[in-house]
Amino acid sequence: MRQATARDIDKHKYAQYLRKASSFYQGMKKAEENEDWNLAALNAIHCVISSADAVTTFYLGQHSAGQRHEDVIALLGQTRLPGIEEKARQILDVLRLKTLVEYEPEEPTENEARAMAKQAERIFKWARDSLERQQTA
């Protein structure tokens, strides 16, 4: 696994990333209701990024600072959380479409946006639930 490019951050700031992830998640759900597939996909991407940052901030005191999507995956791997390989794959599935959604003239299809939203929901709920469990432990 490649070395992650990361910046140190106060572990308590994970809650701010989680709030951002929640905001993007809510925006994604609203965009889906409105059948705005571009906005749903964009919010899914940012929900995933903020969720991953919440997890790495809490467990490692670091967040991804790399230009490559694989950097956040490498950083998540360092947490050694149970099932992290599956979550990393789900995150990468969403991030692979980031360039298309953010920079290319083509917009995601309804199926692409719905698939991204489904993955983002899984990732967000996993991050939220695992961090809440740690707070009550």
GUZA-228204 format. One record per residue (C-alpha): residue in one letter; x, y, z; chain; residue number from 1. Coordinates in Angstrom, 3 decimals, always signed. Layout:
BEGIN
   residu         c1         c2         c3   chaine   num
        A          X          Y          Z        A   NUM
...
This chain:
BEGIN
   residu         c1         c2         c3   chaine   num
        M     +0.000     +0.000     +0.000        A     1
        R     +1.335     +3.439     -0.878        A     2
        Q     +2.220     +6.056     +1.722        A     3
        A     -0.574     +8.548     +2.369        A     4
        T     -0.076    +12.289     +2.074        A     5
        A     -1.646    +13.674     +5.234        A     6
        R     -1.702    +16.629     +7.580        A     7
        D     -1.854    +16.427    +11.341        A     8
        I     -5.043    +17.734    +12.906        A     9
        D     -6.497    +17.859    +16.417        A    10
        K     -8.467    +14.628    +16.917        A    11
        H    -11.419    +16.536    +18.357        A    12
        K    -12.018    +18.175    +14.974        A    13
        Y    -13.465    +14.900    +13.702        A    14
        A    -16.894    +16.200    +14.828        A    15
        Q    -16.631    +19.123    +12.420        A    16
        Y    -15.933    +16.757     +9.530        A    17
        L    -18.861    +14.617    +10.613        A    18
        R    -21.155    +17.683    +10.654        A    19
        K    -19.985    +18.539     +7.138        A    20
        A    -20.615    +14.965     +6.029        A    21
        S    -24.125    +15.165     +7.507        A    22
        S    -24.818    +18.404     +5.663        A    23
        F    -23.630    +16.918     +2.353        A    24
        Y    -25.681    +13.781     +3.056        A    25
        Q    -28.838    +15.822     +3.622        A    26
        G    -28.152    +17.839     +0.471        A    27
        M    -27.643    +14.614     -1.480        A    28
        K    -30.984    +13.206     -0.296        A    29
        K    -32.774    +16.460     -1.189        A    30
        A    -31.146    +16.527     -4.629        A    31
        E    -32.285    +12.940     -5.219        A    32
        E    -35.857    +13.928     -4.308        A    33
        N    -35.611    +16.776     -6.825        A    34
        E    -34.054    +14.474     -9.448        A    35
        D    -31.038    +16.780     -9.680        A    36
        W    -28.521    +14.041    -10.479        A    37
        N    -25.524    +16.327    -10.856        A    38
        L    -26.082    +17.856     -7.411        A    39
        A    -26.842    +14.468     -5.847        A    40
        A    -23.558    +13.065     -7.204        A    41
        L    -21.572    +16.127     -6.129        A    42
        N    -22.977    +15.972     -2.601        A    43
        A    -22.303    +12.208     -2.482        A    44
        I    -18.641    +12.840     -3.310        A    45
        H    -18.238    +15.462     -0.622        A    46
        C    -20.181    +13.388     +1.904        A    47
        V    -17.721    +10.538     +1.322        A    48
        I    -14.669    +12.792     +1.610        A    49
        S    -15.871    +14.416     +4.844        A    50
        S    -16.859    +11.026     +6.291        A    51
        A    -13.408     +9.633     +5.563        A    52
        D    -11.781    +12.734     +7.043        A    53
        A    -13.880    +12.340    +10.212        A    54
        V    -12.684     +8.753    +10.631        A    55
        T     -8.995     +9.438     +9.983        A    56
        T     -9.051    +12.564    +12.152        A    57
        F    -10.534    +10.664    +15.089        A    58
        Y     -8.401     +7.527    +14.829        A    59
        L     -5.113     +8.945    +13.497        A    60
        G     -5.156    +12.677    +14.182        A    61
        Q     -4.644    +13.177    +10.427        A    62
        H     -6.661    +13.980     +7.340        A    63
        S     -5.816    +13.390     +3.715        A    64
        A     -3.907    +16.171     +2.006        A    65
        G     -3.041    +14.357     -1.196        A    66
        Q     -4.077    +15.208     -4.709        A    67
        R     -4.809    +11.572     -5.545        A    68
        H     -7.946     +9.767     -4.415        A    69
        E     -5.845     +6.808     -3.361        A    70
        D     -4.245     +8.905     -0.620        A    71
        V     -7.377     +8.853     +1.525        A    72
        I     -7.645     +5.098     +0.960        A    73
        A     -4.068     +4.566     +2.148        A    74
        L     -4.717     +6.735     +5.192        A    75
        L     -7.917     +4.841     +6.053        A    76
        G     -5.967     +1.588     +5.833        A    77
        Q     -3.731     +2.841     +8.619        A    78
        T     -6.716     +2.873    +10.999        A    79
        R     -6.865     -0.947    +10.832        A    80
        L    -10.593     -0.799    +11.599        A    81
        P    -12.571     -4.008    +11.062        A    82
        G    -13.968     -4.116     +7.526        A    83
        I    -11.926     -1.114     +6.404        A    84
        E    -10.986     -2.801     +3.115        A    85
        E    -14.666     -2.942     +2.092        A    86
        K    -15.274     +0.667     +3.135        A    87
        A    -12.149     +1.767     +1.276        A    88
        R    -13.436     +0.037     -1.874        A    89
        Q    -16.809     +1.769     -1.533        A    90
        I    -15.131     +5.144     -1.056        A    91
        L    -12.921     +4.607     -4.079        A    92
        D    -15.969     +3.637     -6.178        A    93
        V    -17.437     +7.081     -5.478        A    94
        L    -14.192     +9.034     -5.806        A    95
        R    -13.419     +7.514     -9.212        A    96
        L    -16.315     +9.556    -10.622        A    97
        K    -15.196    +12.821     -8.992        A    98
        T    -13.420    +14.151    -12.074        A    99
        L    -16.396    +13.353    -14.303        A   100
        V    -18.857    +15.056    -11.978        A   101
        E    -16.782    +18.110    -11.100        A   102
        Y    -14.760    +18.893    -14.213        A   103
        E    -16.193    +17.253    -17.327        A   104
        P    -19.112    +18.626    -19.359        A   105
        E    -21.049    +15.357    -19.122        A   106
        E    -23.381    +14.979    -16.188        A   107
        P    -23.880    +11.742    -14.289        A   108
        T    -26.861     +9.660    -15.278        A   109
        E    -29.663     +8.939    -12.850        A   110
        N    -28.273     +5.417    -12.355        A   111
        E    -24.738     +6.699    -11.700        A   112
        A    -25.973     +9.333     -9.253        A   113
        R    -28.198     +6.859     -7.418        A   114
        A    -25.341     +4.346     -7.161        A   115
        M    -23.023     +7.042     -5.785        A   116
        A    -25.686     +8.148     -3.302        A   117
        K    -26.212     +4.575     -2.129        A   118
        Q    -22.480     +4.142     -1.499        A   119
        A    -22.239     +7.559     +0.168        A   120
        E    -25.118     +6.684     +2.488        A   121
        R    -23.392     +3.451     +3.534        A   122
        I    -20.107     +5.256     +4.154        A   123
        F    -21.680     +8.146     +6.044        A   124
        K    -23.722     +5.860     +8.304        A   125
        W    -20.702     +3.636     +8.930        A   126
        A    -18.536     +6.627     +9.883        A   127
        R    -21.251     +8.201    +12.046        A   128
        D    -22.125     +4.951    +13.806        A   129
        S    -18.532     +3.849    +14.422        A   130
        L    -17.571     +7.257    +15.809        A   131
        E    -20.661     +7.398    +18.025        A   132
        R    -19.814     +3.941    +19.411        A   133
        Q    -16.327     +5.155    +20.284        A   134
        Q    -17.762     +8.161    +22.115        A   135
        T    -19.988     +5.978    +24.281        A   136
        A    -17.316     +3.326    +24.946        A   137
